[in-house]
Amino acid sequence: MQIIVVSRHLKAARTIDIMPRHLVMAALAFLILVIASAAAFSWLSVRLRLPLVEEMLTSFEVQEANKNRHYLENNLQLMATRLGELQARVLQLDTLGERLSGAAGVKLDAMQPSNVSRGRGGPFKPESLSATDLLEEIDRLSQEVSRQGEDFEFLEFALQDQRVKDRLLPTTLPVGNAQVGSTFGYRQDPIVGVRALHEGFDFVAEVGAPVFSAADGVVLFAGAHPEYGNVIDVDHGEGLVSRYAHLSAIKVQTGALVKRGARIGAVGNTGRSTGPHLHFEVRLFGVAKNPALFLRQNGQMFAQSR
C-alpha cells in the first residue's frame, strides 16, 4: 500500500510505502501501549486508593463472598439432607437385619441394634454441624451401610441354606385325613402283647390311601421286608432317613429323586401288621427319632389326630 504525501513545505510529492509488517508492528505497539496504560492506572489506583477503584474492589469482594456463602449454604443443605437419608436408611437396615437374622436363625452381633426397638422421643433440635463434621458423619454412615450390605449377603446365603434344609426335613404329613393310632415310645405290642418300643407313628387309613414323601430326598430302598412288609426308605441327607412301611403298593424305585409331597406309595396291611395303616419312622444315622419332633413344625399332625 502506498501513501502520497503532498505539502507546500515539500518541493515535490513524497510517496510512502506501507508494508504488511509495518501494520503488524503498529498494532502490536498499540496493544502494548493499552496494556501498559491499564497496568499503570491499576497500580496508581491501588497505590493512591482512589475512591472509584476502592468501591469497585469492595463490590467485587462482596459479590464473591456472597457467591461463596450461597455455595457453601447450598452444599451444607445437600450434605445435611444426605446425612438424614443415610441415618434413616441405617435405622431401616438395622430393623430389617434383626428380623431377617431371626428368620434365618443366625445371630449377627454386628446387626444387633441396641436402641432401634426402644421407645424414644422429644422435641426436634437438630445439631449444627460444620462441613467437615458432615463429611465425616456421611463417610461413617456410608461405611455402615456398606457393612450392613455385606451382612445381608451373608443372611441371604443363610436363608437360602435354611430353605434347602427345610425342604430336606420330613415335616409334611405322609398321609392325609388319617388318625394317629400309635405314637413313638414304649407300648404293648399288638401281636405279642408284651411291652416293646414302637419306633414311629402309625397313621390309620384305608387300604390304597396315597402315601406322600415327607420331604425332598432320594429313595434309598423300595421293596419287601419281613417285618415292615412293603417299605420305602427316603434319604434326606446328613444321615436323616424317613421310612414308610406296610404299604399295599410302591410307586417309586430305588435311586429315584422325590419331592416333598410327591406320591410314593399306598397304605396297606403288609408285613407284621394287624390292620391297614401307615407306619412312619424318622431315623438319624440309624437311630429312630420321634416323628413328632419334625411333624409338629408345620402344625398338621395334631390337627389331623384330633
C-alpha positions as CSV (number, residue, x, y, z in Angstrom):
1,M,0.0,0.0,0.0
2,Q,1.3,3.5,-1.0
3,I,0.6,6.8,0.7
4,I,1.3,10.0,-1.3
5,V,2.1,13.0,0.9
6,V,1.7,16.5,-0.6
7,S,2.7,19.6,1.3
8,R,3.5,23.2,0.5
9,H,6.6,22.8,2.6
10,L,7.8,20.0,0.3
11,K,9.2,20.7,-3.1
12,A,7.7,17.6,-4.5
13,A,5.1,14.9,-3.5
14,R,6.5,12.1,-1.4
15,T,5.4,8.5,-1.7
16,I,5.5,6.3,1.4
17,D,5.3,2.5,1.0
18,I,3.5,0.7,3.9
19,M,4.2,-3.0,4.0
20,P,2.1,-5.6,6.0
21,R,4.8,-5.9,8.6
22,H,4.5,-2.2,9.3
23,L,0.8,-2.7,10.1
24,V,1.5,-5.6,12.3
25,M,4.2,-3.7,14.2
26,A,1.9,-0.7,14.7
27,A,-0.9,-3.0,16.0
28,L,1.5,-4.6,18.5
29,A,2.8,-1.2,19.6
30,F,-0.8,0.0,20.2
31,L,-1.7,-3.2,22.2
32,I,1.4,-2.8,24.3
33,L,0.6,0.8,25.0
34,V,-3.0,-0.1,26.0
35,I,-1.8,-2.8,28.4
36,A,0.9,-0.6,29.9
37,S,-1.6,2.2,30.4
38,A,-4.1,-0.1,32.1
39,A,-1.4,-1.6,34.3
40,A,-0.2,1.8,35.3
41,F,-3.7,3.0,36.0
42,S,-4.4,0.0,38.2
43,W,-1.2,0.4,40.1
44,L,-1.8,4.0,40.7
45,S,-5.4,3.4,41.7
46,V,-4.4,0.8,44.2
47,R,-1.4,2.8,45.4
48,L,-3.3,6.0,45.8
49,R,-6.6,4.3,47.0
50,L,-8.8,6.1,44.5
51,P,-12.5,6.1,45.7
52,L,-13.9,4.7,42.5
53,V,-11.4,1.9,42.4
54,E,-11.9,1.2,46.1
55,E,-15.7,0.9,45.6
56,M,-15.2,-1.4,42.6
57,L,-12.9,-3.7,44.6
58,T,-15.2,-3.7,47.6
59,S,-18.2,-4.5,45.4
60,F,-16.3,-7.3,43.7
61,E,-15.2,-8.8,47.1
62,V,-18.7,-8.6,48.4
63,Q,-20.1,-10.3,45.3
64,E,-17.5,-13.1,45.6
65,A,-18.2,-13.5,49.3
66,N,-22.0,-13.8,48.7
67,K,-21.4,-16.4,45.9
68,N,-19.2,-18.4,48.2
69,R,-21.6,-18.2,51.1
70,H,-24.6,-19.3,48.9
71,Y,-22.5,-22.1,47.5
72,L,-21.5,-23.3,51.0
73,E,-25.0,-23.0,52.3
74,N,-26.4,-25.0,49.4
75,N,-23.8,-27.7,49.8
76,L,-24.3,-27.8,53.5
77,Q,-28.0,-28.2,53.0
78,L,-27.5,-31.0,50.5
79,M,-25.0,-32.7,52.8
80,A,-27.4,-32.4,55.7
81,T,-30.2,-33.9,53.6
82,R,-27.9,-36.8,52.5
83,L,-26.9,-37.3,56.2
84,G,-30.6,-37.6,57.2
85,E,-31.3,-40.0,54.4
86,L,-28.3,-42.2,55.4
87,Q,-29.4,-42.1,59.1
88,A,-32.9,-43.2,58.2
89,R,-31.5,-45.9,55.9
90,V,-29.3,-47.3,58.6
91,L,-32.2,-47.5,61.0
92,Q,-34.3,-49.3,58.4
93,L,-31.5,-51.7,57.7
94,D,-31.0,-52.4,61.4
95,T,-34.6,-53.3,61.9
96,L,-34.7,-55.4,58.7
97,G,-31.5,-57.1,59.7
98,E,-32.9,-58.0,63.1
99,R,-36.0,-59.6,61.5
100,L,-34.0,-61.4,58.8
101,S,-31.4,-62.8,61.2
102,G,-34.2,-64.2,63.4
103,A,-35.8,-65.8,60.3
104,A,-32.5,-67.2,59.2
105,G,-31.7,-68.5,62.7
106,V,-28.4,-66.5,62.5
107,K,-27.3,-64.2,65.3
108,L,-25.1,-61.4,63.9
109,D,-23.6,-59.4,66.7
110,A,-22.9,-56.6,64.3
111,M,-26.5,-56.4,63.4
112,Q,-28.0,-56.3,66.9
113,P,-29.5,-52.8,67.2
114,S,-29.3,-51.5,70.7
115,N,-31.9,-48.8,70.5
116,V,-34.0,-49.4,67.4
117,S,-36.8,-51.2,69.2
118,R,-36.8,-49.0,72.3
119,G,-39.2,-46.1,72.6
120,R,-37.6,-42.7,72.0
121,G,-38.9,-39.2,71.5
122,G,-38.6,-35.5,72.4
123,P,-38.5,-32.1,70.7
124,F,-36.6,-31.8,67.4
125,K,-33.5,-29.7,67.9
126,P,-31.1,-30.5,65.1
127,E,-27.4,-30.3,65.8
128,S,-25.4,-27.7,63.9
129,L,-22.5,-29.4,62.2
130,S,-19.7,-27.9,60.2
131,A,-18.9,-29.1,56.6
132,T,-16.0,-31.2,58.0
133,D,-18.3,-32.8,60.6
134,L,-21.0,-33.5,58.0
135,L,-18.4,-35.1,55.6
136,E,-17.1,-37.3,58.4
137,E,-20.6,-38.4,59.5
138,I,-21.6,-39.1,55.9
139,D,-18.5,-41.2,55.4
140,R,-19.1,-43.1,58.6
141,L,-22.7,-43.9,57.7
142,S,-21.7,-44.8,54.2
143,Q,-19.3,-47.4,55.6
144,E,-22.1,-48.6,58.0
145,V,-24.4,-49.1,55.0
146,S,-21.7,-50.9,53.1
147,R,-21.0,-53.2,56.2
148,Q,-24.7,-54.0,56.5
149,G,-24.8,-54.8,52.8
150,E,-22.2,-57.5,53.5
151,D,-24.3,-58.7,56.4
152,F,-27.3,-59.0,54.2
153,E,-25.4,-61.0,51.7
154,F,-24.5,-63.4,54.5
155,L,-28.1,-63.5,55.6
156,E,-29.2,-64.2,52.1
157,F,-26.9,-67.2,52.0
158,A,-28.1,-68.4,55.4
159,L,-31.8,-68.1,54.3
160,Q,-31.1,-69.9,51.1
161,D,-29.3,-72.6,53.1
162,Q,-32.2,-72.7,55.5
163,R,-34.7,-73.1,52.7
164,V,-32.7,-76.1,51.4
165,K,-32.6,-77.7,54.8
166,D,-36.3,-77.1,55.4
167,R,-37.0,-78.9,52.1
168,L,-35.0,-81.8,53.4
169,L,-36.7,-82.1,56.8
170,P,-39.6,-84.6,57.0
171,T,-42.2,-82.2,58.3
172,T,-45.0,-82.9,55.9
173,L,-47.7,-85.5,56.9
174,P,-47.1,-88.7,54.9
175,V,-50.8,-89.5,54.6
176,G,-53.9,-87.2,54.7
177,N,-57.2,-87.5,56.5
178,A,-55.7,-90.1,58.9
179,Q,-55.8,-90.6,62.6
180,V,-52.7,-91.4,64.7
181,G,-53.2,-95.0,66.1
182,S,-49.9,-95.3,68.0
183,T,-47.2,-92.8,68.8
184,F,-43.5,-93.1,69.3
185,G,-42.4,-94.8,72.5
186,Y,-43.0,-97.9,74.6
187,R,-46.4,-99.7,74.3
188,Q,-48.0,-103.1,74.5
189,D,-47.0,-104.9,71.3
190,P,-50.3,-105.6,69.4
191,I,-49.2,-109.1,68.4
192,V,-47.1,-110.5,71.2
193,G,-48.7,-108.4,74.0
194,V,-45.5,-107.5,75.8
195,R,-44.1,-104.1,76.4
196,A,-41.9,-103.0,73.4
197,L,-40.5,-99.9,71.8
198,H,-42.6,-98.5,68.9
199,E,-40.1,-96.6,66.8
200,G,-42.5,-94.5,64.8
201,F,-46.1,-93.3,64.2
202,D,-49.0,-95.4,63.0
203,F,-51.4,-93.5,60.8
204,V,-54.7,-95.4,60.5
205,A,-56.2,-95.1,56.9
206,E,-58.0,-97.2,54.4
207,V,-56.0,-99.6,52.1
208,G,-55.0,-97.7,48.9
209,A,-54.9,-94.3,50.6
210,P,-52.0,-92.3,49.0
211,V,-48.7,-92.0,50.9
212,F,-46.6,-88.9,50.3
213,S,-42.9,-88.2,50.8
214,A,-42.5,-86.0,53.9
215,A,-39.5,-84.1,52.3
216,D,-37.2,-83.9,49.3
217,G,-34.8,-86.8,49.0
218,V,-33.5,-89.9,47.3
219,V,-35.2,-93.3,47.5
220,L,-32.7,-95.4,49.5
221,F,-34.7,-98.6,49.4
222,A,-38.1,-99.7,47.9
223,G,-39.1,-103.3,48.3
224,A,-40.3,-106.0,50.7
225,H,-39.2,-106.5,54.3
226,P,-40.1,-109.5,56.6
227,E,-41.5,-107.2,59.3
228,Y,-42.2,-103.9,57.6
229,G,-43.8,-105.5,54.6
230,N,-43.6,-103.3,51.5
231,V,-41.4,-100.4,52.7
232,I,-39.8,-97.3,51.3
233,D,-36.8,-95.6,52.8
234,V,-36.1,-92.0,51.6
235,D,-32.7,-90.5,52.3
236,H,-32.8,-86.7,53.1
237,G,-29.1,-86.2,53.5
238,E,-26.8,-85.8,56.6
239,G,-27.9,-89.2,58.0
240,L,-31.6,-88.3,58.0
241,V,-34.0,-91.1,56.6
242,S,-37.8,-91.4,56.6
243,R,-39.5,-94.8,56.4
244,Y,-42.9,-95.7,55.1
245,A,-44.0,-99.3,55.9
246,H,-46.8,-101.8,55.5
247,L,-47.6,-100.4,52.1
248,S,-50.0,-102.1,49.6
249,A,-48.2,-100.5,46.6
250,I,-44.9,-98.9,45.9
251,K,-44.8,-96.1,43.3
252,V,-41.1,-95.4,43.2
253,Q,-37.9,-97.2,42.5
254,T,-34.6,-97.3,44.4
255,G,-32.5,-94.3,43.5
256,A,-35.4,-92.1,42.4
257,L,-35.4,-88.4,43.3
258,V,-38.6,-87.4,45.1
259,K,-40.0,-84.1,46.1
260,R,-41.8,-83.1,49.2
261,G,-45.5,-84.1,48.9
262,A,-44.8,-86.5,46.0
263,R,-46.9,-89.7,46.0
264,I,-44.6,-92.7,46.6
265,G,-47.0,-95.5,47.6
266,A,-50.3,-96.5,49.1
267,V,-51.5,-97.5,52.6
268,G,-51.7,-101.3,53.2
269,N,-51.5,-104.2,55.6
270,T,-48.3,-106.0,54.7
271,G,-45.7,-107.4,56.9
272,R,-46.1,-107.5,60.7
273,S,-49.4,-105.6,60.9
274,T,-52.9,-106.2,62.4
275,G,-54.8,-103.9,60.1
276,P,-54.5,-101.2,57.4
277,H,-52.2,-98.3,58.4
278,L,-49.0,-96.5,57.6
279,H,-46.1,-97.0,59.9
280,F,-43.9,-93.8,59.6
281,E,-40.4,-93.5,61.0
282,V,-37.7,-90.9,61.1
283,R,-34.1,-92.1,61.7
284,L,-30.9,-90.2,62.2
285,F,-27.8,-92.2,61.5
286,G,-29.9,-95.3,62.0
287,V,-31.3,-94.2,65.4
288,A,-35.1,-93.8,65.5
289,K,-36.3,-90.3,66.4
290,N,-39.8,-89.2,67.5
291,P,-41.6,-88.1,64.3
292,A,-43.5,-85.6,66.3
293,L,-40.3,-83.5,66.6
294,F,-40.5,-83.0,62.9
295,L,-44.2,-83.1,62.1
296,R,-45.0,-80.6,64.9
297,Q,-43.1,-77.9,63.0
298,N,-45.9,-77.4,60.5
299,G,-48.8,-77.9,63.0
300,Q,-50.5,-80.5,60.8
301,M,-50.1,-83.7,62.8
302,F,-52.2,-82.8,65.8
303,A,-54.9,-81.2,63.7
304,Q,-55.3,-84.5,61.9
305,S,-55.1,-86.6,65.1
306,R,-58.0,-84.9,67.0
